[in-house]
Amino acid sequence: MNGPVPPYGRGLTGMPAVPPGNSPATWTAGPPTTRLAPPGPVPGLPPRAGLMDREIRTVSAGRHAAPDDPRGGTPRDDRTGPLPGEGQPAPPAAGLPPRPSGPWSKLARRNDTAPRDPDDAPTVAAPAVGGLADTHHDVDPQDDPHDDLHDDEDATGGLDVLGAGGADRARRRGRRARREAAEQPATVEAPGVFADDHHADDHDDDHHDDEHHALHDLHDDDHHDEDHGSRRTRNGRRRRSPLANVLALLVLAALVAGIVFGGRALIGLVNPEAEDYTGTGTGTVEVRVGDGDTLSDIARTLVESDVIASSEPFVEAAEADPAATGIQPGVYVLRAQMSGQAALDLLLDPATRQVSRVTVPEGTTLAATLQRIAESTGLPIEDLQAAAADPAALGLPPYANGQLEGFLFPATYDVEPDDTAADVLRAMVARFTDMATGMQLEQRAAAAGRSVYDVVVVASMIERETRVDDERANVAQVVYNRLDQGIPLGIDATLAYGLDKNGNDLTVSDLQSDNPYNTRRIAGLPPTPIGAPGEASLEAALAPTTGDLLYYVLASDDGRHFFTASYDEFLVARQQCADAGLGCGG
C-alpha cells in the first residue's frame, strides 16, 4: 500500500522513533508478514525478553557516527526483538524530522560555521565540540580555550546535554540561575534512563522553553562575572580580587595593632611593676587629700599629678600597710614620678602634710579660740579678730543674737594653707549649726519654754562647772531651780569670764564687784555664754534632772561634786572642800 509512513507506536519512554512534524517519505510496502512464532535468539544477545524489556531506537552522534549520516550519527537498534513493521522494505532516505519537545530537547547540535552568539560562550552545560566533519573530535587542546571544561563530553557522545558536569554547573551558575534553581528545582534525566511515560508526555513541552532560557541565563551570569573581574579556579571557586585581599590585610593589621596596644594597657593595670616609676622622685608637687577619700581616690589624684605612674602599685602598697588607714585629709608636699611605695611613705609622714590642725576644747572662750587658731595656723591674730568682729559674715544663725561667743563649736579643725581667718571661723559656726540641727535644739528649747540663746548660756556654764558627764544634768537642775526661785546662781566661773581671770585668782573685791557677770550679786543669767559648750552640756541644758537641788560643792580632786538641797549640808561640804585644799573658799 502506498502512502505516508505510519509512525511507530510509543515505546516505554513515550518517544516516537520518528518525531512528528517532518515531511514523511512515500514508500511502497509489500504484503505484511504474519509472524506465527517469535523468532529465535539473536547471536550475541541475551535470550529474548518480553515486550516490557524493549528499548526505543536511539541515535548517537559523535565519534561513532557514520560519515554519510546527515545528523552525524548512526541508527542503533538496542531492542531485543523486532519492532512493528519489521520485514517491510526500508523507506527511502530522507532528512530527519525536527526534534520533538521533551527530554531529547536537551540534545543540541552544534554548527561551527554559523556565527556564534556572544551569549553562547562555552560552559560546562554546553561544551564547545568540533564540527560534524571531524567525527572523532580530535581537537588540539590549544585550539579550544575551554578544553578543560569538557570533562563530560565523552560521556555524552559529544552532544550538548543539559545536566552534563552537573556538579560543576551548580558552582558556576550565576546569581539568577541559582535563584531560579532554588525556586523551581529541576530533575534532568540522562538519555537511556526510563521515566514515567505519562509524566514525560505532560511536562516535556512545558519545560523545554524554561530550560532553554536557563542555559542563556547561565551564559549571561558567567559573562557578567567575568566582566567584573571575578575569576574562577579549576575547582569552581571564585578568586578574590586584589582590592579585597588588600582590605582584608588592612583589617587584620588593625586588629593586631588593637590587640598589641590594648594588651599593653591591660598589662599596665594587671602588672603594677610594668607601670610604676622607680626611686623617690624629683622636685615638689602639692597634692590635696579630700575628706572621705578612699585609697583609690588618693591614687587617682596622685596619677593626675604625675606623682605615680598608675594606681595599682600605690593601692597594693597601701593595702599591705595597716598604717595607710591613718592618712589624713589635707595638703601634702610630695615629689614627681615617685614609686607607689615611696609616695605612700611620704603620705604617712606628718612633716609632709601642709594642713594646720587646730583643736578647740569644750569651754574655750572666743578670745582663747582666736589665739589658738593663730598659733596653730600662722594666721595673724589681727585678721582673726577682724573676722570675729563681723559675725554676720560668718553665717551665724538668728538665735545667736549676733553673738559669736558660745557658737564656735569646740572640735578639731584642719586649716588649709590657703584658708583665710574668715574661712576658719565660718567653718566653726557651720559645725555648730549642723550639731544644733541634728539634736533639734530649737524645737526642744521651745518645748521647754526657753530660748535657744538661754539654753546655750546655761550649757556654757555647765561646761565650765563640771568635767563629769553624769553630773551635767544635776548642774542644770540646780541652775534652773535657782533661776525659778530668784536665787543668784553664785557661779564664780561667770565672774572669772567677765574679769578675764582664772577662777582661782578671784579676790574678795572681785566677788563684791558689780560686774554684769558677777552671778553672786546679780540674779539671773549672765549676758552671754561664757565659753563654747559641747554637745553633752547642750543636751544637759535641754534635759535637766528633776528635783529640789540648790547647791553643789567640789568633793574630790577628780572633779566630782556633792549635790544637796540643804543649805546646812552645803556649808559642811564647803568646809570639807577647803580643808582638802581643793580650792573652795570660806
Secondary structure, 3 states (H helix, E strand, C coil): CEEECCCCCCCCCCCCCCCCCCCCCEEECCCCCCCCCCCCCCCCCCCCCCHHHCCCCEEEECCCCCCCCCCCEEEECCCCCCCCCCCCCCCCCCCCCCCCCCHHHHEECCCCCCCCCHHHCCCCCCCCCCCCCCCCCCCCHHHCCCHHHCCCCHHHCCCEECCCCHHHHHHHCCHHHHHHHHHCCCCCCCCCCCCCHHHHHHHHHHHHHHHHHHHHHHHHHHHHHHHCCCCECCCCCECCCHHHHHHHHHHHHHHHHHHHHHHHHHHHHHCHHHHCCCCCCEEEEEEEECCCCCHHHHHHHHHHCCCCCCHHHHHHHHHCCHHHHHCCCEEEEEEECCCHHHHHHHHCCHHHECCEEEECCCCCCHHHHHHHHHHHHCCCHHHHHHHHCCHHHHCCCHHHCCCCCCCCCCCEEEECCCCCHHHHHHHHHHHHHHHHHHCCHHHHHHHCCCCHHHHHHHHHHHHHHCCCHHHHHHHHHHHHHHHHHCCCCCCHHHHHHHHCCCHHHCCHHHHCCCCCCCCCCCCCCCCCCCCCCCHHHHHHHHCCCCCCCCEEEECCCCCCEEEECCHHHHHHHHHHHHHCCCCCCC
